Amino acid sequence: MLGSTHGTLTTDFRARVEACGETPRTAVHSSAAPSAEDAVALDVSGRPLHSDVPDLDRFFRPESVAVIGASDAEGRPNTGITRQLIAWAERVGARLHPVHPTRTAVFGLACHASVADLPEQVDLAVLLVADPLPVIEELAETKVKFAVAFASGFAETGDAGAAAQDRLAAAVQRSGLRLLGPNTNLNAFEEFRQDLDGPAIALITQSGHQGRPVYSLQELGIRLSHWAPTGNEADLETSDFISYFAEQPEVGAIACYVEGLKDGRSFLLAADRAARAGVPVVAVKVGRTETGARMAASHTGKLTGADTVVDAAMRQFGVIRVDGLDELQDTAALLARARRPQADGVVVYSISGGTGAHFSDLATEAGLTLPALDAAKQDELHQWIPEYLNVANPVDNGGHPVGDWRGRKIIDAILADPSVGVLICPITGPFPPMSDRLAQDLVDAAEATDKLICVIWGSPVGTEDAYRTTLLGSSRVATFRTFGNCITAVRAYLGHHRFTAAYRSPFDEAPRTPSPSFRKAQALMRPGQQLSEHAAKQLLRAYGIRVPREQLVTSAAAAVRAAGLVGYPVVMKASGPQLAHKTELGLVKVALTSASQIRDAYRELTDIARYEDVPLDGILVCQMIERGVEMVVGVTQDDLFGPTVTVGLGGVLVEVLHDAAVRVPPFGEDQARDMLTELRGHALLEGVRGAPPADVDALVEVILRIQRMALELGDDLSELDINPLMVLPRGQGAVALDALAICR
């Protein structure tokens, strides 16, 4: 009976989905848009299951543009902007119409007094005015598709500015046009090099200056196709551009600088679309040090900070989070241009044993796999490398072989090994002519293989011909300047392709209709109240989560009778709607084995509650369960993403260890299992010091049932905390020994 619910939730749910005519997606790399039916599909909580992709073609390549507030008066800020927009319109083949109430011409172009006087319907209006609100209302009548507002003084300035931005957003929504900004800049209208080929990087930034390093990659021969400076995101947001860029055939990777997400659900849907298409999204998200602290009654509420949720959500949907702009550059460039890996193995090849050993230590610590080359391959390499040098991995050639014909032979032999997917050659400093010959051999080998070759050029100068001409002149070699950036990028490259190869969109299997459990749970909810432990456990029972045998009693005599029915030894606990942490108040008594202990415990618990002025609905007499791994599983509400599910090591040390993993529903069984492997204390579930392995399947089942509860109850469930959830030995299930629930 302990394991009677194992594995049923996922199987039953898939059957219900298929019965409704929905087939789980198996093809990962299709970029086809969802069907019209899917585009409006909602999950069980009424949230969309697919993102709408705005048709931004006419934004980036309009046929006609209006510049509101255009100027050619020297010394005025609008003049420089107008000049740049005229040049951009010429590059994209757009007709540009200046608009200004007091001018008849601007830079030789006929100028119109108002939006109403425009000679044609325009695709894009650029607003060079301090207050864009009145203009938005005018543009609505002329059916303009897109507008850009540069004006500042909105949400970035405080409450008054936020209110002004709300009014602007409402006017945009009424108008039917789409707005970029306010508080944006000219980055969308930059000049991109047209002489570069291959997959491109599409760039999204909320701060224009922070995108400059990625834009500058063009000077290193890396193509950039789009730049979306989203500003305050009153309308168009980061998610819109991710969804759009993921469907553009020229885009090989999307690079983002994000200061804040406008809507968590939209972001997940956009990331899901990119994952389906196999397009990597690399993001710098500022705010790691934001505490996100909330006064929460539950343990899980204290474990889950705002940035923790963002980080988990990004990882869950395959968004690669990096810390620095240099990492954003290098990682996006590698992911955009590198072909799919043929193997996960990394070989480090160098002309210095010290360099190879140093890099290998760092790579291994970062989680890269450095397989030892087999004996036959080592014998082959020793044809050209002295016997006393190590060629197992890292491969140390001693220096001299790279100066002649042997250098290319060594590289080709390494690449021919089927376990090798990446060859990394750190060149810590120029050492001509050997480093020149080595660089050329690596470039030539890269042209002849589908495997990835990376070079770290460690010279602080960077003017050497081997670097500037040979390495940067190659579209096949990925060149880095630091060990750390190379390792970060290669790890992201291998991880991205593993992720997309196995990706199964959770939105395809998200529940769309309430379960019978939901109807039972609804009857137990008490809006605005914290439930007692007894009531919270009733909520768990409604979703098929096992709790101990227990009875709620209101007298010592009833407690003795309950103990006999439950079975000794028992645990006695005070139960009341205002009790969050009973242990600290002395309101838990364990291992009671006799009627006299039961009576004494009842009297003591009620006395403490009376002294602490804590109202009780009774005393719980519970089955005592001792053997197992104590875990915590819970639900909290995140301001961006809504309900989140947390699992971690539980018991009294939960807030000391802070060993927890977070996911944003919906997610599948694989993600639930991944949560467990992320825990530092995961080994406890496998069995340590002679303890038997825990029933991980039962734990996963509880996580999935809690997720279903979070989805169905939505905002009505403010917090839920099961601590401890006792995970019994394999095959015996899991039991929620204590629970706390707060209704909104």
N, C-alpha and C positions, 0 to 999 in steps of 0.2 A: 504493500500500500504506500510505502514511503516514496517510491518512484513512479507512482501511477500517472502523473501528468507529464512525464518527460517527453519532449519532442513533439507534443501534440499541437502546440500553438502555431508553429511555423507551418506544419503540414496542413492543419485544418484551415489556416488562413489562406494558403495557396489554393486549396480546393475551393474556397469561397470566391476567391478572385477569379479563378478560371470558370466557375459556374456563372459568374456575372459577365462572361465574355471577354475578360481581360487576360491577355497572355503575357507573362513576365518576359521582359526584353532579354534577348541573348546576344544580339549583335551590339558590340560596344562602340565600334568606330564609325557607325553611320552618322552622318551629319544631317540626315533628313529631319525636317521640322515635324513636331507632333501633328497628328490629325486634328481636324476642326473639333472633333468630339473631345480629344485629349486636352485641347487648348483651354477648355472651360471646365475640365474635370476638377472636382474638389475632394479633399480627404474628409475623414470622418468629423473633423473639427471645422469644416467649411473653408479651409485654406486651399489655394490653387496647387495643383500637382505638376504643372508645367509653366515655364516662364513664357511670357509674350516677348517676341523679338522685335524691337522697333526697326522699321525699315529706314536705316540711317544712310542709305546710298545718296539720297538727295541732300543730306547734310554735308557729307564729305566731298561729294562731287555734284554740286547744284548746277542747274542750267541758268538760273538767274538769282541775283543777290541784291538786296537793298541795304544800304548803309544809312541808318537813321542818325542824324547829327554829324554827317560827313563835313569835312572842312579841309581847305587848302591854305588857310591863313598861317603864315610862319609863326612858330613859337607856341602854337596851341597843341595840347596833347592829342586831340582828335586828328590832327593833320598827319602825324606819323602813322597812326593806326589806319587812317584812310589810305595812305600811300601803300602800306603793306597789304591791305585787302585788295586794292586794285591789282597789285602784282600777283597775288594769289589767285584772283579770279581769272587772270590771263592764263596762268599755268593750268588751271583745271577746266578752262574753256567755258567759263560762266560769263553772262552779261551782268554788268554791275550798274546799279542805279543809285546815285547819291540822293539823299533826302535831307533838306534843310529849309526852314521857313523863309530865310532871307537871302538865299543864294540862287542864282540862275545857272551857275556852272561850278563844278569842282574838278580841278585838274583836267579841264577841258571836256569833262563829261556833263551832259545836261542834268541839272539838279531839279528835283521836284519838291514842291512846298510841303507836301504831306503824304502820308501813306496812301490816302485815298486817290492821289494823283498819279500813282505808279502806272506805267503804261502796260504792265502785264502782271499776272499772278506770279509772285516770286517764291522760290523754294526756301530761301534763307534770308532772314532779316537780322542784321547786326546792329545792336542798340548801343550807340555812343551817347547815352543820356543819363543824367543823374537819377531820374526816377523812371524805371521802365514800365511801371504799372499802367499809366494811361496809354502808352504805346501798344502794350499787349492787347488792350481792349480794342484799339483801332485795327490791329493786325488780324484779330478774329474775324472782322467783317470782310477782309480780303482773302481769307483762307490760306494764309501763309503756313507752310508746313513746319518750319523750324525757326527759332530765334536764339540769339546769344546775348546775354546781359552781362556786361563787364562791371556794372556799378557795384560798389561795396556799400557797407553800412547796414547789412542785414543781420542774419543770425550770428555772425561772428562778433557782433558788437554788444550783445546782451539781450535782455527781454524785449525792449522796444524794437530792436532790429529783428528779433525772431518773429514778433507779431507782424511787422511789415513783410517779412518773407512769407509768412502764412497767407497774407492777403494776395501777394504776388502768385503763390502756388495755386490758390483758389481761382484766380483770374485765368491762369494758364490752363487749368483743368476745364474751365468753362469754354475757353476759346477753341479747344481742339488742336492747337499747335503743340509742339514739344519744345521745351526751353532748356538750353545749356546755361548754367549759372544760377543766381548771380555770383558776383565776386570771382569770376573766371578771368581768362586772359587770352592772348593771341596764339597759344601753342597749337590749337587745331589748324591754324593757317600757316604753319611753318613750311619752309621749302625742304622737301625730302629728295635725296639723291635718286636720280632715275637710272644711273649707270650700274646699279648693284642688282644682282639677281639672287635667286634662291629664296627659301622661306624667310619671311620677315617677322619682326617684332612689332606688335601693336601695343601702344603705351597708354596707360590711364593714370592720371595723377590728380590729386586734390590740391597739390601745391605745385605750381608750374616749375619753380626753380629746382625742385627735387627730381624732375624728369630729365634735367639737362645731361647727367652722366649717360643715361640710356640713349638719348638723342645723339650724343657725341660718338656712339658706337659706329655711326656711319663713316666716321673718319678712319675707322679700323676695318672698313669693308663689310660691315654687317648692316643689312637692309632694315629700314624702319618704314612701315607702311601707313600708320595712323598715330595720331596723338589726341587723346580726349582729356582736356583739363576740366574736370567736373565741377570745381568750385564748391559752392554751398549746396548743390544738388536739390534745388527747389522742385525740380521735375526730373529731368534725365539724371541718372545716377550711375555709379560704378557698375552695378549689376546689368544695366541696359547695354553698356558697351561690352562687357564680357560676353553676353549672349550674342551680340551682333558680331564681334570679332571672331568668336568661335566658329562662325559659319562662313567666314571669308576664306577662299581657297589659298590666298597668298600668305595668310598668317600662320606662322609656325609656332609662335609662343605669344602669350599675353603677359606683359609686365605691368604691375600696379604699385603705386604708392598711395596708401590708404590711411587717412587720419581718423576717419570714423565712418561706419556703415550706416546708411540711411534706414535700411530695412533688412533684418537678418534673413527672413524667409526668401525675399527676392534674391539675396546674395547666394543662398544655397541652391535655388533653382537655376541661377546662372552658372554656378560652379558645376552643377549636375549636367547642364547642357554642354559645357566645355569637356567634361569627363567623358560623356557619351561620344563626342566628336574626336576624343583623343588629343585635344589641344591643351598643352600645359599652361597653367596660370601660376605665375610667380609673383609674390606680393611681399612688400614691406608694409607691415601694419604697425603704426606707432601706438604706444600705450601699454607696453609690457609692464611698466612699473605702476600703472593705475591699479589701485587696490581693489576697486570694485566691491569694497566691503559693504555688507548689509547686516543690520541687526536681525539675525535669523534665529529662530528657536531650534531649528533642526541642525543636526551635525552636517548634513549635506549642504545646507545653506551656508555654513561657515567654510566648507571645503571648496566651494565653487565661486571664484571671482570672475569678473567680467572678461578679463583677458584670457583666463583659462578656458572659458566657453568659446571665445573667438578662435583660439588656437586649436581646440578640439574640432570645431566645426570645419575649419579649413582642412585639417588633416583628414577628416571623415570624407570630404568630397574631393580630395586630391589636390587642393591648392597648396603650393609649395611656399612656405613662409620663410623668408630670410630676414636678416637683421639690418644689413647695411646696403647702401646704394651700390657699392662696388660688387657685393654679392648679387644684387639684382641684375646688374649689367652682365656679369659673367655667367650666371645660371640661366638667365633668359636667352642669352646668345647661344649657349651650348644646346639647350633644349630646342631652340628654333631650328638649328642647322644639323644636328647629329641624327644619323639614321638609327633605326630601331636596333637595340643591342642583340647580338647573337648568343651572348652568354653573360653571366654576372661576374665572372672572374676578372680581377684586375692584376696586371703585372707591372711592377715598377722596374724600370730599366735606366741605369745611370752609368756615368763614367767614374763614379766615386762610391766606394762602399759606404762611407759615412753618410753621404747624401741619400742613398737608397735606404739605409737602415732608418734614418731619421724620418723620411717620408712614409715608409712602411708602418712605423709605429703610429704616426698620426692617422693614417688611412684606416688601419685596423681598429684603432680606438673609436673612429667615427662610424664603424660598422661596415666598411667595405670588405669584400671577400678577396683575399690574396691567396689563391690556391698554389700549393707547391707543384711545380712542374714535375712530370714523371721522370723516371730514370732515363728512358729512351730520349726524351727531349733534352735532358741535361747533357747526355753524352753527345747529342748533336751539337749543342751550343759549345761544348768544350773542343770542338774542332777548330773554333776560332778564338775562344777565350781560354787563357791559361787554366790548368787543372786546379791550381790552388785558390782560385776565385769562386765565390758562391754564385751559382746560376739557378738555384731552386726557386727563388722569388723572395726578395728582390734579385734582379740579375745585375751583377757588377762586371763590367767588361774590362776594368782596369785602365781604360783610357785609350791605349794605342790602337785597338782594333777599329775605332770609329774614324781613324784617319785614312783608311784605305778601303778596299773592296769588301773587307770583312764586315764592316758596319752594317751595310744593307742586308747581308746574309743573316746576321743575327736578328735584325728587326723582323724580317720575313719569317724566320723560323719561329719566333715567339708568336707572331700573329697567326701562324698556321695551326697552333694548338687549339683544339675545339673548346677547351675550358676557358679560353681567354676571350673576353669581350671588349676590354679596354686596355690599352698600353699607355702608361704615363711615364714620361721622361722628364725628370727635374734637371734643369741645367742651371746650377746655382750662380754661375757667372760665366761671361764669355771667355773662352780659352782657344782663340784662333791658332792654327787653322782647324783644330779638331772640332770645336763647337760649330764652326761654319759647315763642315762636311756632315756632321751629325744632324744639324737642322735640315739640310737639303735631303739627306737620306730619309728622314722622318716625313717630310713633305711628299717625296716621291712614293714612299710606301703607302701613305694615306690615299693617294690617288688610285692605288691598285687594290685597295681592300675596302670592304664594307664595315670593318671594325673601327672603333673610335681610337684615335691617337691624340693624346693631350701632351702639351709641353708647358712646363713652368720656366719662364725666362726670368731668372732671378736678378739680373743686373739692375742696379738702381738707375743706370743711365738711360737705357732704352733707345739709344740712337744707333745701336750696332746694326749693320746691314743684315746680319743673320736674323735679327728680330724684326726690323722694320720692313725689309723686303721679302726675305724668304718665308718666315713664319706668318706674318700678317698678310702676306700676299696669297696665302693658301686658304681656300674656302673649306678645306677638308680637315685641317689640323686645328684643334681648339687650343688657343694659346692663353696662358694665364701669367700673372705677375707674382702671385703668392701661392704657397702651399695650401693655405686655408681655403681660399676661393676655389681652387681646383678641386679639393676634396668635397666642398659643399656642392659644387655644380655636378660632379660625377655621381655623388650619392643621390642628388635630386633626379638626375637623368635615369639612373637605373631604377630608382624607386617609382618614378612616374610611369615607366613602361610596365613595371610589374603591376602597378595599381590599375592602369587602364586595361591591361590584358584580362584582369579578373573582375573589372567593374561591372556591377549590376545595380542599376539605379534603384534606390529605395523607394522613390516616388512611384515606380511602376507597381509596387506591391503594397503600397500604403492602404490601410483600410478605408473604405468609402462609406460604409454603413455602420451604425452602432451595434455592438454585440449585446447579447442578453445580460452580460456582466454589467454593462453600462447602466441599464435600467435598474438593476439591483442597487448599484452604487449611488445613483441619483437620489434614491429614497433615503440614503444614509447621510447625505451631505447636509451640513448646517451652515448656511451662508454667514460669513463674518466670524465664525467661531473656530476654536481649536478643539478637535475631537479628543475625548479621553482615549487612553490606550485600548480599552475594551471596544469602543466604537471604531477606532482606527483599524483594529484587527478584523472587525466585521467588514470593513471596506476591502481589506486584503482577501478575505474569504470570498467576497463577491467576484473577485478576479481569479479565483482558484489557487491562491497562494496559501500554503499550509501554515497554520499557527498551532501552538501547543494545545493539548487538552486543558481547558480552564473553565472556571465558573466565577461569576461575579456575585459576591455575597455582601450582606449588610449586618451580619451578626457573627459573634464568635462561634455559636453553635452551628450556624450554617456553614462556617468555614471548616469546622471539623468534619461535617458530613461531606462537603465538597472534596476535602483531601482524600477521604476514603474512596470517592468515585474517581477522582483524577489518578490516584495512586501515588504512594510515598516513594521517594522524597518529593517535596513540593517546594515551590517558590511562592511567596506572598508579596503582593505589590499594591500600593495605593493606586487607585484609578480615579482620575478627575480631569475635567476639561482644561484646567490651568496648569497641569503638571507636564513640564517638558523633560526635566532631568531629575528623576526620582532618587537616583543613587546618592547625589550630593546632599539630599535632605534626609537621608537615612530611611527612605520609604520603600526599601526593598529588603526582604529577608529570604535567605536561600537555605537549601538543604535541611528543611524542617522534616522531622521523621516521627513526630508523636503528636497526639491530641493536645497535650499540655503545651508543647512548643507552638502549636497552632493558635491556642487561646492567648498565650502571652504575646505572640507576634501581632495578633489582631488588635489587642489592647494598645500595644506600643505604636503601631502604625496609625491608629486613629488618634492617639494622644498627640503624636508629632504633627499630624495634619491640622488638629485643632490649634496647637500652639503656633504653627506657621500660618494659620488662618487660610488654609487651602481647602476649598470645597471639594468633596469627594462624591462620586456616584457609587462607591463601594470599594471593596477589597477583592483583588483578583487572586484566586488560588489556582496556580498553574503547574502543569507538568514540568518537571525539571529535566532539562536536556543538557548534558555536559560535554559530550565528546564530539568535536567538530572544529571547523575553522570559522572564526567570527568575522563576518563581513558586514558592510553597511551598503544599503541600496536605497536610493531616494530620488525625489523629484524636486526641482526648484524652478522658479520662473525667472527667466532672463529678460532684461528689458528689450533686447534686440531679437532674440530667437524664440522667445516664448518658453514652453516647458523643456527642461533638459533633464537627462537621466544621469545619475552619478553612481559609481560603484567603487568601493575601496575596502581596505582592511578596516574592520569594525572593532567593537568593544570599547573599553574605557580609554584606549590609546588613540582613538580615531583622530582627535584634534591635535595630538602630539605628532603622529607620524605623517599626517597629511598625504597619505598614499592613496590617490584616487584617480579615476579616469572618467571622462565626461563624454556624452554623445547627445546630439540634437535629433529628436525623432523627426521623420521616420528613419529607422535603420534596421538591418537584417541580422540574422544569426551570426554571420561572419564578423560583423562589427561588434556584436556583443562579446564574442570570444576574444576579439582584438583588445577590448577594454581590459580583460583580465591579464593578457600578456604584457600590457603596458605597466602593470603594477610592479613596484619594486619588490613587493613581498609575494609575487606570483608563486614562488617556490613552495610556499606554505600549502597551496592547493594541490601541489604534486606529491606532498608527503615528505616531511623532514624528521630526522631523529627518530626513526622507527614508526612515525605516525602513518596511517594508511592514506592513500590519495583521496582527496575530497570529491564529492559528487559534482563535478564541474557542469555536467549536462543539466542538473537540477538548478544550479546557480544561473546558468544561461537562460533557462526557462523562466525563472523569476524575473530576470532583467527584461525579457521580452514581454512578460505580462505587465510589469510596471510601465514599460513603454506604452503598451496599449491603453492602460489607465491614464497616462499622461496625455495621450492624444485625444481620448474620448472626453475626459473631464476638462481638459484645456485650462483656461484661466480660472475656472471654478476651484481648482486644486492649487492653492498657493504654495504649499510645501508638503512633502511626504518624506518620512524618514523611517526606515526599518533598520534598527541597530540594537542588538546584533541580529543579523540573519545567520543562523547557525547552519553551516554547510556540513552535512554529515558525511561519513565515509561513502565511497563510490557505491552507487546503487541504492542508497538509503534516503536520498532527497535532501531538502533544505527546509528549515523551519524558522519563521519570523518570531523571535522571542519577544521583541518589543517593537512598538510602532507609534509614530506620532503623525498626525495629519492636521493641516490648517486649511480651512475653507475660505475662499475669498468672497 
